């Protein structure tokens, strides 16, 4: 995983509510909106491919939840 993906993963797991992509973008001033979307998709694929016990869900806001 890239450092940006790891940063977003930490933010999602520490958030007590769903988080928008715009909110996540504030965590890295150098990341574009496209970079955020790519990193979130990489994170989702990581969880899906490795059959983790959580899944990343996009419901206009991003959040991690138990499977």
C-alpha positions as CSV (number, residue, x, y, z in Angstrom):
1,X,0.0,0.0,0.0
2,X,1.1,3.5,-0.7
3,X,1.7,6.0,2.1
4,X,-1.5,7.9,1.1
5,X,-3.5,4.6,1.2
6,X,-2.1,3.9,4.7
7,X,-3.0,7.4,5.8
8,X,-6.6,7.1,4.6
9,X,-6.9,3.6,6.2
10,X,-5.8,5.1,9.5
11,X,-8.3,7.9,9.2
12,X,-11.2,5.7,8.3
13,X,-10.5,3.3,11.2
14,X,-10.1,6.1,13.7
15,X,-13.2,8.0,12.6
16,X,-16.3,7.6,14.6
17,X,-18.5,8.2,11.6
18,X,-18.4,7.9,7.8
19,X,-16.0,10.3,6.2
20,X,-16.3,12.1,2.9
21,X,-13.6,12.0,0.2
22,X,-13.3,15.8,0.6
23,X,-12.6,15.4,4.3
24,X,-10.0,12.7,3.6
25,X,-8.4,15.0,1.0
26,X,-7.6,17.5,3.8
27,X,-5.2,15.0,5.4
28,X,-2.6,15.4,2.6
29,X,-2.2,18.8,0.9
30,X,-0.3,17.3,-2.0
31,X,-3.0,14.7,-2.9
32,X,-5.5,15.6,-5.6
33,X,-9.1,14.4,-5.5
34,X,-8.1,11.8,-8.1
35,X,-5.3,10.6,-5.9
36,X,-7.7,10.1,-3.0
37,X,-10.2,8.1,-5.2
38,X,-7.3,5.9,-6.5
39,X,-6.0,5.3,-2.9
40,X,-9.5,4.4,-1.6
41,X,-10.0,2.0,-4.5
42,X,-6.7,0.4,-3.8
43,X,-7.7,0.0,-0.2
44,X,-11.0,-1.5,-1.1
45,X,-9.3,-4.0,-3.5
46,X,-6.8,-4.9,-0.8
47,X,-9.6,-5.8,1.6
48,X,-11.6,-7.7,-1.0
49,X,-8.6,-9.6,-2.4
50,X,-7.2,-10.7,0.9
51,X,-10.7,-11.4,2.3
52,X,-10.3,-9.3,5.4
53,X,-12.9,-9.2,8.1
54,X,-13.9,-5.6,7.1
55,X,-15.0,-4.0,3.9
56,X,-14.6,-0.5,2.6
57,X,-18.0,0.9,1.5
58,X,-18.8,4.1,-0.5
59,X,-22.2,5.4,0.3
60,X,-21.4,9.0,-0.7
61,X,-19.1,8.8,2.3
62,X,-16.4,6.3,2.9
63,X,-16.3,4.0,5.9
64,X,-14.9,0.7,7.1
65,X,-17.3,-1.8,8.6
66,X,-17.2,-5.4,9.7
67,X,-18.1,-8.0,7.1
